[in-house]
């Protein structure tokens, strides 16, 4: 690893994104749209002015959490495809707790609601962790099944118990004291982004500076060796999945308390899945989740204005995400394009 | 409670089970071939979706649903080839690649749908495959109602699954495939072209998942809708594992999953006092429970998910 490894990985990720956007440009052109109009709207929609920048930050916030959740599970060799479901239970739990505690002082209310959301996410994360640790059921399949279950379950809970007596299936609007405060007045940039950065800092400490993190990484590198070395592989697997679930749950909490101010069934446009792309780009570093989340947040907010002003379907951005995951997943592709491996071995660097 | 019994013990459930199991069983057989050769295939979902889309595309432009089926097999196979190149040639992590493929397929099919049909949710109606009423078979009491009238793809799939089983367990090629997934070094030593076997299996798995996708869009419905595979590719992978990486085992597992799905759908139409959302959860819950029970007894191919460089054997 080391700094050079991080830098060359980041350079490669940037190339992967550019390559994906280039393929996107070919598709835009081939479909009869104007590439210039598409990408100028993408750029302006993502970074052109205060409103665009604010939208990018708002879009990046849930991705920061889901990306962090997936990246943390990666450290233990676990692939958490269930961030989407964990996000839903976190969002509903936080919304309900934030409403129920309206007698408490706002700061306490917000903190307890966030904690409840994280707890709900952790509880949902426990299931695939337990099934993997005790039985060996592949977490990719169990987390995907739990996504469907969590989305149905939260929808049912809203309809049956927490429904706003209006025409729409959703919870009551949170009173101002139960919301995450606005960071930039007039925009929906909330304290959530700060919570996200704190979560990154915390998990970076856990991974690089704690026995738990060391053991989780040992399990991720080689579970048999870790077991032999005295690590409780099953316990670490369950804990890693619960921590990952808690962080993904917070993604939902922050959406519900900082952006939507309520829980709405089916509100997520796939934050949990985009989080996978974020984590794949971020690689081994928790801090790298931040720029990766901003990148995909920018693609999202830019993609929206591309759809709005140039009439180009948002799904292009989904394709770009898929391509980025593929390109970054293939390390040998990078060395074929860039000769990076050659260069780093000349300088005596390790594997990027 | 008698209403509940009527819902569960109903011959129509068995007919619906066969109908709904077909695409899952096809993809599960694809998963079995891919994984028996050592390549994890989470991408079945995307291959299925690509197949469903290509089927409608082919039927739309040629007017022939059978050419649509052909295009679906080709399209699924192409997506399989992408997984093969990344997982085998470029040594990318199999699971990450598969998830990337699924996201790419979801975006690409929806994008193309909007470009070609200018629609956001679903395409126009296209010519579908219709149903076959099999003379002789349909006249047998009981069995005839369950098996007698289905889409031609149901019968083709059942035949393919038996052929797939024969290929895997009764032919030299099948032995090579299984050896590749168990012990690529040993396979290489005895002269088996490990890469060629893996490419064949992964592309074949894409073709089979693509055929399963065509079933969704040309037999069950006559159009393509956004993300219409709806997790069936993942269920197929669970069925593949539960079925012991065996095409016929996968068919059995698919029957079980689809039976709960059939009951679920019947419960929604019958006056069962349970909310829709709770009923919808049943197949997914059952998949988890079955998977949890199944992995205790089954063992994956030993070299599953590992990368192998030809000549690595000493």
Contacts between the chains, C-beta under 8 A, distances in Angstrom:
chain1	res1	chain2	res2	distance
A	27	B	111	7.2
A	31	B	111	7.8
A	31	B	115	4.4
A	32	B	115	7.7
A	79	B	95	5.4
A	79	B	96	7.5
A	79	B	99	7.6
A	81	B	99	6.6
A	127	B	288	7.8
A	131	B	288	7.3
A	131	B	291	7.8
A	131	B	292	5.3
A	135	B	292	5.3
A	135	B	295	5.7
A	135	B	296	5.9
A	136	B	295	4.9
A	136	B	296	7.7
A	137	B	288	7.5
A	137	B	291	5.0
A	137	B	292	5.0
A	137	B	295	5.1
A	138	B	241	7.4
A	138	B	291	7.6
A	138	B	295	7.7
A	140	B	42	5.9
A	140	B	95	6.1
A	140	B	99	7.8
A	140	B	234	7.8
A	141	B	234	5.7
A	141	B	237	6.1
A	141	B	238	5.1
A	141	B	241	7.8
A	141	B	287	7.3
A	141	B	288	8.0
A	141	B	291	6.0
A	142	B	288	5.4
A	142	B	291	6.7
A	142	B	292	7.8
A	144	B	231	6.5
A	144	B	234	4.8
A	145	B	231	7.7
A	145	B	234	7.3
A	145	B	238	7.8
A	145	B	284	4.3
A	145	B	285	7.5
A	145	B	287	5.0
A	145	B	288	4.9
A	146	B	284	7.7
A	146	B	288	7.2
A	148	B	231	6.2
A	148	B	280	7.7
A	148	B	281	7.1
A	148	B	284	4.4
A	149	B	281	4.9
A	149	B	284	5.1
A	149	B	285	6.2
A	152	B	277	4.2
A	152	B	278	7.3
A	152	B	280	5.0
A	152	B	281	4.8
A	153	B	277	6.9
A	153	B	278	8.0
A	153	B	281	6.7
A	155	B	277	5.0
A	156	B	275	5.3
A	156	B	277	3.6
A	156	B	278	5.8
A	159	B	275	7.0
A	159	B	277	7.3
A	160	B	275	6.6
A	273	B	103	6.2
A	276	B	99	5.8
A	276	B	103	7.6
A	277	B	100	8.0
A	277	B	103	7.2
A	280	B	96	6.0
A	280	B	100	7.7
A	313	B	110	7.1
A	313	B	111	5.5
A	313	B	114	4.4
A	313	B	115	7.6
A	313	B	120	7.9
A	315	B	106	7.9
A	315	B	107	4.7
A	315	B	108	7.8
A	315	B	110	4.2
A	315	B	111	4.2
A	315	B	114	6.9
A	316	B	107	7.1
A	316	B	111	5.9
A	317	B	107	7.4
A	318	B	103	6.2
A	318	B	104	7.8
A	318	B	106	6.0
A	318	B	107	2.9
A	318	B	110	7.2
A	318	B	111	7.7
A	319	B	104	5.8
A	319	B	107	3.6
A	319	B	108	5.3
A	319	B	111	6.1
A	320	B	107	7.7
A	321	B	103	5.5
A	321	B	104	7.9
A	321	B	107	7.1
A	322	B	100	5.2
A	322	B	101	6.9
A	322	B	102	7.6
A	322	B	103	3.8
A	322	B	104	2.8
A	322	B	105	7.4
A	322	B	106	7.6
A	322	B	107	5.8
A	322	B	108	7.7
A	323	B	100	7.6
A	323	B	104	6.2
A	324	B	100	7.9
A	325	B	96	6.5
A	325	B	97	7.8
A	325	B	99	6.6
A	325	B	100	3.3
A	325	B	103	6.5
A	325	B	104	7.8
A	326	B	82	7.6
A	326	B	86	6.1
A	326	B	92	7.3
A	326	B	97	6.2
A	326	B	100	4.2
A	326	B	101	7.1
A	326	B	104	6.8
A	329	B	86	6.7
A	329	B	92	4.1
A	329	B	93	5.5
A	329	B	96	4.3
A	329	B	97	5.1
A	329	B	100	6.0
A	330	B	86	5.3
A	330	B	90	3.8
A	330	B	91	7.2
A	330	B	92	3.9
A	330	B	97	7.5
A	331	B	90	7.9
A	331	B	91	7.3
A	331	B	92	7.5
A	332	B	90	4.9
A	332	B	91	5.5
A	332	B	92	7.9
A	333	B	90	5.2
A	333	B	92	7.7
